[in-house]
Amino acid sequence: MKKPVDVPKIIDYDYCGDKVVNDLVYRHIERAIESNKKYKDGGIHNRHESLEQWVQEALEEAMDMSVYLCRLLDVLKTIKAKE
């Protein structure tokens, strides 16, 4: 995965030594940069939601993830059945 271009050079991209972890870090950074550009809010640290709202948002994200995982599992089962 390419390194985010807008990230300060002080970040040591290969600090961890684990390619999967490094890739995930890059993805988080890229997503944060794009989100900050899109919403112009300066990042999640500038959002002042209630504790209830944070929990609700986390729950909704987890629900979305479970839907994606179920769909992916269905696709994998379909592929396996065709083998």
PyMOL commands that set and color helices and strands:
alter all, ss='L'
color gray80, all
select helices_A, chain A and resi 19-39+44-46+51-82
alter helices_A, ss='H'
color red, helices_A
deselect
rebuild
show_as cartoon
